[in-house]
Amino acid sequence: MLGGSKGWSKIWVDAVPTAAYPRFVDGALCCPPEDVGSIPGFYEAIGDPKHPDHEDRIDWYGGIFDPEHIDLDRIYKDLGRIAARRQRAAAKRTR
């Protein structure tokens, strides 16, 4: 589990001996942004336009937060950086 300031994200990692680096397989729901207070409170306020904190949360976040949106471009970019770092380390070990 990965920890944020107030919440946790679950990730599952399976060992694949033939894989050279981590790969993204699937995902469901994104975590709320850092420093939002409680996760249930954030979802309640951002998901209910009639909630007294709704506009403040939208302004703070900078727009509509969609928990169903998974930023695949960012995931692939981050995993690409991990892969490149591992490949450089492997190349140094073989010299």
Secondary structure, 3 states (H helix, E strand, C coil): CEECCCCEECCCCCCCCCCCCCCCCCCCCCCCCCCCCCHHHHHHHHHCCCCCCHHHHHHHHCCCCCCCCCCHHHHHHHHHHHHHHHHHHHHHHCC
